């Protein structure tokens, strides 16, 4: 699986999509991100919807979040309506919004 990386010094205004790989956000995205896996690194931020099978947030996210497997690091700041099958949060993770965990189906 290939991975696309958005570097720290990069700001993307618009939607980002990867049909078969992953997206790693170290910079800033203003728009929706969809991929197989999405990682928002500590230095990264996304202002828009996240949609993927697996999502890992270490940085900031504002918008909607829809995934199968969600992991929130202790450094994450999420202001979103979340729908996930499973969610793991480290102590210190911040989540503001509606959270719906559907369980394995």
C-alpha positions in Angstrom: 0.0 0.0 0.0 1.4 3.4 -1.0 1.3 6.4 1.3 1.1 10.1 0.4 2.7 12.6 2.8 1.7 16.2 3.3 4.8 17.9 4.7 4.8 20.4 7.7 5.4 23.4 5.5 2.5 22.6 3.1 -1.1 23.9 3.3 -3.6 22.3 0.9 -6.9 24.0 0.3 -9.2 21.4 -1.3 -10.0 17.8 -1.0 -7.4 15.0 -0.8 -8.2 11.5 -1.9 -6.2 8.3 -2.2 -8.0 5.3 -3.7 -5.8 2.5 -2.5 -3.3 3.9 0.0 -2.7 6.1 3.0 -2.4 9.8 3.6 -0.1 11.2 6.3 -0.8 14.8 7.3 2.1 16.7 8.8 1.0 20.0 7.4 -2.4 21.6 7.1 -5.4 20.5 5.0 -8.5 22.7 4.6 -10.9 20.3 2.9 -12.0 16.6 3.1 -9.5 13.7 3.2 -10.4 10.2 2.2 -8.1 7.2 1.9 -7.6 3.6 3.2 -5.7 5.0 6.2 -5.3 8.5 7.4 -2.7 9.7 10.0 -2.8 13.3 11.3 0.6 13.7 12.9 1.3 15.9 15.9 2.3 18.8 13.6 -0.7 18.2 11.3 -4.2 19.6 11.2 -7.3 18.9 9.1 -10.3 21.3 8.8 -12.8 19.1 7.0 -14.2 15.5 6.9 -12.0 12.4 7.4 -13.1 9.2 5.9 -11.1 6.0 6.0 -10.9 2.4 7.3 -8.3 3.4 9.8 -7.7 6.9 11.3 -5.0 7.9 13.7 -5.0 11.4 15.1 -2.1 12.9 17.0 -2.7 16.5 16.0 -5.8 18.6 15.3 -9.0 17.8 13.4 -12.1 19.8 13.0 -15.1 18.6 11.0 -16.6 15.1 10.6 -14.9 11.8 11.1 -16.1 8.4 9.7 -14.0 5.3 10.0 -13.9 1.6 11.1 -10.9 1.9 13.5 -10.1 5.2 15.3 -7.1 5.8 17.5 -6.7 9.1 19.3 -3.3 9.9 20.8 -2.9 11.8 24.1 -1.9 14.9 22.0 -5.0 14.8 19.8 -7.5 17.7 19.7 -10.7 16.6 17.8 -13.7 18.9 17.3 -15.9 16.6 15.2 -19.0 14.4 15.0 -17.4 10.9 15.1 -18.8 7.6 13.8 -16.5 4.6 14.2 -16.8 0.9 14.7 -14.0 0.9 17.3 -12.3 3.8 19.1 -9.1 3.8 21.2 -8.2 6.9 23.2 -5.0 7.7 25.2 -5.3 9.6 28.4 -5.3 13.3 27.6 -7.0 13.1 24.2 -9.6 15.9 23.7 -12.8 15.2 21.8 -15.6 17.8 21.4 -18.7 16.7 19.5 -21.0 13.7 19.1 -19.4 10.3 19.3 -21.1 7.1 18.0 -19.3 3.8 18.3 -21.1 1.1 16.4 -19.0 -1.9 17.4 -17.9 -4.7 15.1 -20.6 -5.7 12.7 
